[in-house]
């Protein structure tokens, strides 16, 4: 679970004052393979994170975040402000100061074994990416997958990381026991723009190939076409090509949304925009200076443009989990019968029946 066979260049027992907020810092390390990045290894006291919500069949959601911060370095990432809790900045610190919960799988297994655990669907990848580059070294996700499947807990994974392919056999096996929902986040289909706005991510081509690999294992795979960047990726040509490639890769559904910019993210995105596309700054300020979300008129315009294209390419419009922001778990509206086929249930009033049929004892209300 450490840096197997990797010589560490620097070891810093207490690198930054904000890390005192973390549960049991073990050490802070750097390695030549990850230039400029520091990994802060911690022993987490908990793995499951409960997110309060409202309305719908599930009044809350559950997530697991084995990492805090993300070397994918997406300029628009909504999770950037979470680093301020550690007295770290939402800009470069978020990209380069990565917290690693090295014991997350062991802690999770203990939490899932408690009689009080209701086997609610759990989402991974809704804050920082579980398959960012560090996962290739730390290997935390296989233990998480096994713990969830062994306990009968449905789960979903949303990622930009092509490293997902490493775990496809394990995920396919887990899907024989619990609902498993997978999605790739692929927002930009212009190679130059993609490398500029998401500099630490695998290429669009590599992620599309991962969608195909998921489908070849017999698993569904949604594509999150989000965020759509105003004036950059919202042209009819870009959207049409994006959906064509997603369909060709085998995507089973597509979800989209316009860019939204929280405080802390907005300033970092504007710095990038001023550097790379300064001519667009006035238009963005008109759109976002008074709020986090794109104006309602823009969102309506975007929907009118993209929905016919989704239908034209034979793709379903997928559903996002409203509380976690990840893939909506199929456990909420589907059940498997004895032959492995799925039957649709009304998601609001029959979710309890669906989960019970899966061997889940829900404690929803």
VOPAGU-2260 file (C-alpha; in pm, 1 decimal, decimal comma):
REM VOPAGU-2260
SITE   aa  ch    i         X         Y         Z
SITE  UNK   A    0       0,0       0,0       0,0
SITE  UNK   A    1     308,2     222,6       3,3
SITE  UNK   A    2     553,7     298,3    -274,1
SITE  UNK   A    3     649,1     -59,8    -353,6
SITE  UNK   A    4     998,6     -64,2    -496,9
SITE  UNK   A    5    1008,3     315,2    -520,4
SITE  UNK   A    6    1285,4     511,2    -352,0
SITE  UNK   A    7    1154,9     824,0    -183,5
SITE  UNK   A    8    1336,5    1148,0    -251,9
SITE  UNK   A    9    1204,7    1346,2      43,7
SITE  UNK   A   10    1030,9    1256,3     367,8
SITE  UNK   A   11     867,5    1536,8     565,1
SITE  UNK   A   12     691,1    1432,5     888,1
SITE  UNK   A   13     495,3    1758,8     924,6
SITE  UNK   A   14     497,0    1943,0     595,9
SITE  UNK   A   15     218,8    2201,4     636,5
SITE  UNK   A   16      36,7    2349,1     938,1
SITE  UNK   A   17    -311,8    2276,6     801,5
SITE  UNK   A   18    -238,8    1904,2     802,3
SITE  UNK   A   19    -290,3    1906,3    1178,1
SITE  UNK   A   20    -660,0    1889,1    1090,4
SITE  UNK   A   21    -610,5    1545,8     933,8
SITE  UNK   A   22    -667,6    1219,2    1114,3
SITE  UNK   A   23    -327,7    1075,4    1206,8
SITE  UNK   A   24     -76,8    1202,0     952,7
SITE  UNK   A   25     177,5     926,7     890,8
SITE  UNK   A   26     422,4    1106,8     666,6
SITE  UNK   A   27     455,0    1344,9     371,3
SITE  UNK   A   28     652,9    1212,2      76,7
SITE  UNK   A   29     778,6    1312,2    -264,7
SITE  UNK   A   30     906,8    1092,3    -543,4
SITE  UNK   A   31    1077,6    1169,3    -876,7
SITE  UNK   A   32     794,5     998,3   -1065,2
SITE  UNK   A   33     556,3    1274,1    -950,7
SITE  UNK   A   34     752,6    1595,5    -995,9
SITE  UNK   A   35     616,8    1881,9    -786,8
SITE  UNK   A   36     361,1    1667,6    -602,6
SITE  UNK   A   37     364,4    1588,7    -231,4
SITE  UNK   A   38     163,1    1295,9     -95,4
SITE  UNK   A   39      42,0    1325,1     263,1
SITE  UNK   A   40     -30,1     974,5     390,5
SITE  UNK   A   41    -289,9     956,7     665,2
SITE  UNK   A   42    -459,3     686,7     868,3
SITE  UNK   A   43    -826,9     767,6     827,9
SITE  UNK   A   44   -1069,8     705,3    1111,9
SITE  UNK   A   45   -1365,1     671,3     875,1
SITE  UNK   A   46   -1416,8     583,3     509,4
SITE  UNK   A   47   -1788,4     636,5     450,3
SITE  UNK   A   48   -1902,1     995,7     415,6
SITE  UNK   A   49   -2271,2    1074,0     460,0
SITE  UNK   A   50   -2405,7    1364,0     253,7
SITE  UNK   A   51   -2737,8    1510,3     369,3
SITE  UNK   A   52   -2995,0    1573,0      99,4
SITE  UNK   A   53   -3360,2    1632,7      51,6
SITE  UNK   A   54   -3645,7    1491,8    -152,4
SITE  UNK   A   55   -3652,0    1184,6    -372,2
SITE  UNK   A   56   -3630,6     823,5    -258,1
SITE  UNK   A   57   -3301,3     867,1     -74,1
SITE  UNK   A   58   -3280,9    1157,0     174,4
SITE  UNK   A   59   -2900,8    1133,0     187,3
SITE  UNK   A   60   -2610,2     989,2      -7,6
SITE  UNK   A   61   -2290,2     805,5      78,3
SITE  UNK   A   62   -1948,5     861,1     -75,7
SITE  UNK   A   63   -1591,5     737,2     -36,9
SITE  UNK   A   64   -1296,5     964,1    -112,5
SITE  UNK   A   65    -965,0     778,3     -78,9
SITE  UNK   A   66    -780,2    1091,4    -193,4
SITE  UNK   A   67    -813,1    1464,4    -125,5
SITE  UNK   A   68    -678,1    1692,7    -393,5
SITE  UNK   A   69    -627,4    1568,4    -748,3
SITE  UNK   A   70    -329,1    1566,3    -982,3
SITE  UNK   A   71    -564,3    1571,4   -1281,9
SITE  UNK   A   72    -549,1    1948,9   -1224,2
SITE  UNK   A   73    -873,3    2027,1   -1407,7
SITE  UNK   A   74    -897,8    2405,5   -1402,4
SITE  UNK   A   75   -1276,2    2398,4   -1354,6
SITE  UNK   A   76   -1288,0    2131,6   -1078,8
SITE  UNK   A   77   -1570,3    2214,0    -836,0
SITE  UNK   A   78   -1392,0    2035,5    -547,4
SITE  UNK   A   79   -1103,9    2284,4    -527,9
SITE  UNK   A   80   -1242,6    2478,4    -228,4
SITE  UNK   A   81   -1233,7    2161,1     -12,8
SITE  UNK   A   82    -858,5    2211,9      28,2
SITE  UNK   A   83    -909,0    2533,9     224,1
SITE  UNK   A   84   -1015,1    2322,7     524,5
SITE  UNK   A   85    -652,4    2210,5     542,6
SITE  UNK   A   86    -527,3    2570,4     511,2
SITE  UNK   A   87    -421,3    2485,6     156,3
SITE  UNK   A   88    -505,7    2685,1    -153,0
SITE  UNK   A   89    -768,3    2582,2    -410,1
SITE  UNK   A   90    -523,6    2640,7    -695,5
SITE  UNK   A   91    -183,2    2474,2    -722,2
SITE  UNK   A   92    -211,2    2323,2    -373,1
SITE  UNK   A   93    -518,3    2127,3    -482,7
SITE  UNK   A   94    -322,3    1990,1    -778,5
SITE  UNK   A   95       3,4    1920,7    -593,8
SITE  UNK   A   96     -72,4    1849,3    -224,5
SITE  UNK   A   97    -252,9    1514,9    -232,6
SITE  UNK   A   98    -389,0    1349,7      82,0
SITE  UNK   A   99    -387,4     967,9      68,1
SITE  UNK   A  100    -596,4     761,6     311,9
SITE  UNK   A  101    -366,9     460,9     308,9
SITE  UNK   A  102    -589,1     244,1     531,4
SITE  UNK   A  103    -920,4     334,7     369,6
SITE  UNK   A  104   -1009,2     -19,0     256,1
SITE  UNK   A  105    -951,4    -170,7     602,4
SITE  UNK   A  106   -1155,4     102,8     772,4
SITE  UNK   A  107   -1431,7      65,1     514,9
SITE  UNK   A  108   -1459,2    -309,7     568,6
SITE  UNK   A  109   -1507,6    -252,4     942,3
SITE  UNK   A  110   -1776,4      11,6     882,0
SITE  UNK   A  111   -1962,4    -210,5     636,7
SITE  UNK   A  112   -1964,9    -500,2     884,4
SITE  UNK   A  113   -2162,9    -305,2    1144,0
SITE  UNK   A  114   -2523,1    -423,9    1192,7
SITE  UNK   A  115   -2638,6     -65,0    1151,8
SITE  UNK   A  116   -2507,2     -37,0     794,2
SITE  UNK   A  117   -2809,3     -27,9     560,0
SITE  UNK   A  118   -2621,6    -114,8     238,7
SITE  UNK   A  119   -2713,9     212,6      74,1
SITE  UNK   A  120   -2557,9     286,8    -266,5
SITE  UNK   A  121   -2209,1     436,9    -231,2
SITE  UNK   A  122   -2049,6     672,3    -485,5
SITE  UNK   A  123   -1679,8     705,7    -568,2
SITE  UNK   A  124   -1539,1     987,9    -776,4
SITE  UNK   A  125   -1783,3    1259,7    -680,1
SITE  UNK   A  126   -1521,7    1479,3    -509,9
SITE  UNK   A  127   -1171,6    1389,2    -626,2
SITE  UNK   A  128   -1088,2    1120,7    -877,3
SITE  UNK   A  129   -1030,6     768,7    -736,5
SITE  UNK   A  130    -823,7     676,3   -1044,0
SITE  UNK   A  131    -588,2     971,8   -1048,4
SITE  UNK   A  132    -224,1     880,7   -1109,2
SITE  UNK   A  133    -141,4     808,6    -743,6
SITE  UNK   A  134    -380,3     512,2    -749,4
SITE  UNK   A  135    -131,8     329,8    -970,9
SITE  UNK   A  136     111,3     336,0    -678,2
SITE  UNK   A  137    -113,7     309,8    -373,9
SITE  UNK   A  138    -366,9      62,2    -513,5
SITE  UNK   A  139    -650,6     156,2    -277,4
SITE  UNK   A  140    -948,2      94,6    -505,5
SITE  UNK   A  141    -932,2    -288,2    -537,8
SITE  UNK   A  142    -972,6    -324,3    -161,8
SITE  UNK   A  143   -1264,5     -80,4    -167,3
SITE  UNK   A  144   -1437,1    -271,1    -448,7
SITE  UNK   A  145   -1395,6    -602,0    -264,8
SITE  UNK   A  146   -1523,6    -460,6      64,4
SITE  UNK   A  147   -1834,2    -313,8     -98,8
SITE  UNK   A  148   -1914,7    -626,8    -301,0
SITE  UNK   A  149   -1850,9    -862,3      -7,2
SITE  UNK   A  150   -2092,0    -662,1     208,5
SITE  UNK   A  151   -2367,9    -650,4     -55,0
SITE  UNK   A  152   -2338,1    -273,6    -100,6
SITE  UNK   A  153   -2423,6    -125,5    -443,1
SITE  UNK   A  154   -2171,9     129,2    -570,8
SITE  UNK   A  155   -2088,8     361,7    -857,0
SITE  UNK   A  156   -1760,8     499,6    -992,1
SITE  UNK   A  157   -1714,4     822,3   -1188,5
SITE  UNK   A  158   -1362,8     884,5   -1320,0
SITE  UNK   A  159   -1144,9    1049,6   -1580,6
SITE  UNK   A  160    -878,7     785,6   -1518,2
SITE  UNK   A  161    -803,8     518,3   -1776,9
SITE  UNK   A  162    -651,7     320,4   -1486,7
SITE  UNK   A  163   -1007,3     194,5   -1435,0
SITE  UNK   A  164    -916,9     -73,0   -1692,2
SITE  UNK   A  165    -684,3    -237,0   -1438,8
SITE  UNK   A  166    -984,1    -328,8   -1222,6
SITE  UNK   A  167   -1235,2    -433,6   -1488,7
SITE  UNK   A  168   -1219,8    -804,7   -1408,0
SITE  UNK   A  169   -1277,9    -726,0   -1040,7
SITE  UNK   A  170   -1563,5    -489,3   -1124,8
SITE  UNK   A  171   -1726,7    -742,8   -1356,6
SITE  UNK   A  172   -1714,5   -1002,3   -1079,8
SITE  UNK   A  173   -1853,0    -753,4    -826,8
SITE  UNK   A  174   -2140,5    -677,7   -1065,5
SITE  UNK   A  175   -2256,3   -1038,3   -1037,2
SITE  UNK   A  176   -2324,2    -972,3    -669,0
SITE  UNK   A  177   -2429,3    -606,1    -641,8
SITE  UNK   A  178   -2536,4    -329,4    -881,0
SITE  UNK   A  179   -2222,9    -156,7   -1015,9
SITE  UNK   A  180   -2259,9     165,3   -1215,3
SITE  UNK   A  181   -1963,9     307,5   -1408,2
SITE  UNK   A  182   -1911,6     637,1   -1587,0
SITE  UNK   A  183   -1624,7     811,4   -1763,8
SITE  UNK   A  184   -1600,6    1189,1   -1748,1
SITE  UNK   A  185   -1506,2    1311,0   -2097,4
SITE  UNK   A  186   -1587,5    1677,7   -2145,3
SITE  UNK   A  187   -1349,9    1805,3   -2414,7
SITE  UNK   A  188   -1299,7    1655,3   -2762,2
SITE  UNK   A  189   -1043,5    1906,9   -2889,1
SITE  UNK   A  190    -698,6    1769,4   -2801,7
SITE  UNK   A  191    -522,9    2104,7   -2757,7
SITE  UNK   A  192    -798,9    2247,0   -2539,7
SITE  UNK   A  193    -823,1    1925,5   -2338,1
SITE  UNK   A  194    -454,4    1928,8   -2250,2
SITE  UNK   A  195    -477,0    2296,3   -2155,3
SITE  UNK   A  196    -783,6    2282,3   -1929,5
SITE  UNK   A  197    -723,2    1927,9   -1791,1
SITE  UNK   A  198    -341,7    1900,4   -1799,6
SITE  UNK   A  199    -306,9    1599,1   -1568,9
SITE  UNK   A  200    -571,2    1376,3   -1725,3
SITE  UNK   A  201    -547,4    1091,2   -1976,1
SITE  UNK   A  202    -628,7    1193,6   -2331,6
SITE  UNK   A  203    -981,6    1190,3   -2464,7
SITE  UNK   A  204    -881,1     898,9   -2689,4
SITE  UNK   A  205    -758,0     697,1   -2388,7
SITE  UNK   A  206   -1080,4     759,3   -2198,2
SITE  UNK   A  207   -1298,2     662,4   -2493,5
SITE  UNK   A  208   -1095,4     341,7   -2523,1
SITE  UNK   A  209   -1171,7     278,6   -2156,2
SITE  UNK   A  210   -1544,3     313,7   -2226,1
SITE  UNK   A  211   -1506,5      48,4   -2495,5
SITE  UNK   A  212   -1312,4    -178,9   -2257,2
SITE  UNK   A  213   -1589,3    -148,0   -1997,4
SITE  UNK   A  214   -1853,2    -239,5   -2254,3
SITE  UNK   A  215   -1648,5    -538,6   -2370,3
SITE  UNK   A  216   -1672,1    -671,1   -2013,4
SITE  UNK   A  217   -2049,4    -663,3   -2042,5
SITE  UNK   A  218   -2092,1    -360,4   -1816,0
SITE  UNK   A  219   -2280,6     -41,3   -1892,5
SITE  UNK   A  220   -2079,6     280,1   -1909,5
SITE  UNK   A  221   -2218,2     632,7   -1907,1
SITE  UNK   A  222   -2025,3     931,4   -2038,0
SITE  UNK   A  223   -2038,4    1252,9   -1838,1
SITE  UNK   A  224   -2014,1    1528,9   -2098,8
SITE  UNK   A  225   -1959,3    1786,3   -1830,3
SITE  UNK   A  226   -1889,0    2058,0   -1783,6
SITE  UNK   A  227   -1972,8    2211,9   -2118,3
SITE  UNK   A  228   -1761,6    2526,8   -2141,6
SITE  UNK   A  229   -1943,5    2829,9   -2283,6
SITE  UNK   A  230   -1791,0    2961,8   -2607,9
SITE  UNK   A  231   -1536,7    2677,8   -2607,0
SITE  UNK   A  232   -1713,2    2341,4   -2623,1
SITE  UNK   A  233   -2076,0    2439,8   -2681,5
SITE  UNK   A  234   -2066,4    2472,9   -3061,0
SITE  UNK   A  235   -2290,5    2239,7   -3256,5
SITE  UNK   A  236   -1981,9    2095,3   -3425,4
SITE  UNK   A  237   -1804,5    2012,6   -3100,3
SITE  UNK   A  238   -2113,4    1863,7   -2937,3
SITE  UNK   A  239   -2200,5    1658,6   -3245,4
SITE  UNK   A  240   -1846,9    1519,2   -3266,8
SITE  UNK   A  241   -1836,7    1448,5   -2892,7
SITE  UNK   A  242   -2159,1    1250,7   -2906,1
SITE  UNK   A  243   -2050,9    1068,8   -3221,3
SITE  UNK   A  244   -1730,6     953,0   -3051,4
SITE  UNK   A  245   -1909,7     858,0   -2729,7
SITE  UNK   A  246   -2162,5     648,6   -2924,2
SITE  UNK   A  247   -1887,6     487,5   -3130,8
SITE  UNK   A  248   -1702,1     394,9   -2811,2
SITE  UNK   A  249   -2013,3     216,5   -2684,5
SITE  UNK   A  250   -2144,5     460,8   -2424,8
SITE  UNK   A  251   -2483,7     353,6   -2294,6
SITE  UNK   A  252   -2593,6     702,8   -2193,0
SITE  UNK   A  253   -2470,4    1061,5   -2181,3
SITE  UNK   A  254   -2512,9    1321,4   -1908,8
SITE  UNK   A  255   -2436,9    1688,5   -1966,6
SITE  UNK   A  256   -2440,8    2015,3   -1777,8
SITE  UNK   A  257   -2304,9    2363,5   -1829,5
SITE  UNK   A  258   -2001,0    2486,1   -1639,7
SITE  UNK   A  259   -2064,2    2619,5   -1291,6
SITE  UNK   A  260   -1806,2    2817,0   -1099,1
SITE  UNK   A  261   -1800,9    2824,5    -719,7
SITE  UNK   A  262   -1605,4    3089,6    -531,2
SITE  UNK   A  263   -1246,0    2968,0    -522,4
SITE  UNK   A  264   -1292,7    2782,9    -850,6
SITE  UNK   A  265   -1407,6    3091,4   -1038,0
SITE  UNK   A  266   -1090,4    3286,7    -963,8
SITE  UNK   A  267    -866,8    2995,8   -1070,0
SITE  UNK   A  268   -1067,1    2940,7   -1391,1
SITE  UNK   A  269   -1054,0    3312,1   -1473,1
SITE  UNK   A  270    -674,9    3307,5   -1437,2
SITE  UNK   A  271    -657,1    3025,0   -1691,6
SITE  UNK   A  272    -908,4    3193,7   -1921,3
SITE  UNK   A  273    -721,4    3524,7   -1908,9
SITE  UNK   A  274    -401,4    3344,0   -2001,2
SITE  UNK   A  275    -538,6    3118,7   -2275,0
SITE  UNK   A  276    -853,4    3293,9   -2404,7
SITE  UNK   A  277    -850,8    3655,3   -2280,4
SITE  UNK   A  278   -1105,0    3759,0   -2541,7
SITE  UNK   A  279   -1367,8    3551,6   -2359,7
SITE  UNK   A  280   -1324,9    3708,5   -2015,8
SITE  UNK   A  281   -1588,0    3983,1   -2063,9
SITE  UNK   A  282   -1850,2    3729,9   -2176,5
SITE  UNK   A  283   -1774,2    3499,5   -1883,2
SITE  UNK   A  284   -1795,2    3784,3   -1636,0
SITE  UNK   A  285   -2138,0    3874,9   -1769,2
SITE  UNK   A  286   -2244,8    3511,3   -1722,2
SITE  UNK   A  287   -2089,0    3423,8   -1387,0
SITE  UNK   A  288   -1999,7    3734,2   -1186,0
SITE  UNK   A  289   -2339,7    3735,0   -1014,3
SITE  UNK   A  290   -2364,6    3364,5    -940,9
SITE  UNK   A  291   -2226,1    3013,7    -951,8
SITE  UNK   A  292   -2440,7    2872,2   -1232,5
SITE  UNK   A  293   -2476,8    2968,4   -1594,9
SITE  UNK   A  294   -2784,8    3185,8   -1652,4
SITE  UNK   A  295   -3113,9    3004,3   -1700,8
SITE  UNK   A  296   -3140,9    3137,4   -2056,5
SITE  UNK   A  297   -2805,9    2983,4   -2148,7
SITE  UNK   A  298   -2898,0    2647,7   -1994,7
SITE  UNK   A  299   -3223,9    2644,2   -2189,2
SITE  UNK   A  300   -3039,6    2731,4   -2509,4
SITE  UNK   A  301   -2786,6    2453,6   -2445,6
SITE  UNK   A  302   -3059,5    2196,2   -2380,0
SITE  UNK   A  303   -3234,2    2288,6   -2704,5
SITE  UNK   A  304   -2906,7    2239,6   -2890,5
SITE  UNK   A  305   -2781,3    1914,4   -2736,3
SITE  UNK   A  306   -3095,6    1708,0   -2675,5
SITE  UNK   A  307   -3171,1    1650,9   -3047,2
SITE  UNK   A  308   -2805,7    1552,1   -3098,3
SITE  UNK   A  309   -2824,9    1298,1   -2815,7
SITE  UNK   A  310   -3127,5    1140,0   -2982,7
SITE  UNK   A  311   -2966,2    1152,6   -3326,7
SITE  UNK   A  312   -2670,2     949,5   -3205,5
SITE  UNK   A  313   -2893,4     688,8   -3043,6
SITE  UNK   A  314   -2782,9     771,9   -2690,4
SITE  UNK   A  315   -2998,4     782,9   -2380,2
SITE  UNK   A  316   -2991,0    1090,0   -2160,6
SITE  UNK   A  317   -2859,0     955,8   -1832,0
SITE  UNK   A  318   -2949,7    1050,6   -1477,0
SITE  UNK   A  319   -2719,0    1208,8   -1224,2
SITE  UNK   A  320   -2748,3    1131,8    -853,7
SITE  UNK   A  321   -2886,7    1460,7    -720,7
SITE  UNK   A  322   -2714,0    1441,8    -381,7
SITE  UNK   A  323   -2368,9    1303,7    -462,9
SITE  UNK   A  324   -2337,2    1431,5    -820,5
SITE  UNK   A  325   -2221,9    1090,0    -940,0
SITE  UNK   A  326   -2393,6     817,5   -1137,8
SITE  UNK   A  327   -2748,0     746,6   -1024,5
SITE  UNK   A  328   -2733,0     397,6    -876,9
SITE  UNK   A  329   -2932,7     135,2   -1063,8
SITE  UNK   A  330   -3011,4     -11,3    -720,6
SITE  UNK   A  331   -3259,9     272,0    -668,1
SITE  UNK   A  332   -3482,7     180,9    -957,4
SITE  UNK   A  333   -3395,5    -166,4   -1080,1
SITE  UNK   A  334   -3379,6    -522,0    -950,9
SITE  UNK   A  335   -3222,8    -835,5   -1089,6
SITE  UNK   A  336   -3438,7   -1142,3   -1117,9
SITE  UNK   A  337   -3312,3   -1496,9   -1092,5
SITE  UNK   A  338   -3203,6   -1498,9   -1457,3
SITE  UNK   A  339   -2994,0   -1183,6   -1419,3
SITE  UNK   A  340   -3242,4    -971,7   -1616,5
SITE  UNK   A  341   -3348,7    -632,2   -1490,6
SITE  UNK   A  342   -3698,6    -507,3   -1421,8
SITE  UNK   A  343   -3781,4    -139,4   -1394,2
SITE  UNK   A  344   -3944,4     -19,0   -1074,2
SITE  UNK   A  345   -4096,4     317,0    -991,0
SITE  UNK   A  346   -3795,4     480,4    -821,6
SITE  UNK   A  347   -3975,6     685,0    -558,0
SITE  UNK   A  348   -4230,4     455,3    -399,4
SITE  UNK   A  349   -4069,6     115,8    -460,0
SITE  UNK   A  350   -3704,5     178,6    -381,5
SITE  UNK   A  351   -3739,5     -18,3     -59,9
SITE  UNK   A  352   -3873,0    -320,1    -248,1
SITE  UNK   A  353   -3591,1    -295,0    -500,8
SITE  UNK   A  354   -3317,7    -292,3    -240,1
SITE  UNK   A  355   -3480,0    -569,1     -37,5
SITE  UNK   A  356   -3487,9    -787,1    -348,5
SITE  UNK   A  357   -3113,1    -729,4    -376,6
SITE  UNK   A  358   -3059,1    -855,7     -24,1
SITE  UNK   A  359   -3035,7    -499,6     108,3
SITE  UNK   A  360   -3202,6    -399,5     431,8
SITE  UNK   A  361   -3268,9     -29,4     370,2
SITE  UNK   A  362   -3295,6     227,8     646,9
SITE  UNK   A  363   -3414,4     508,3     425,7
SITE  UNK   A  364   -3651,0     714,3     632,0
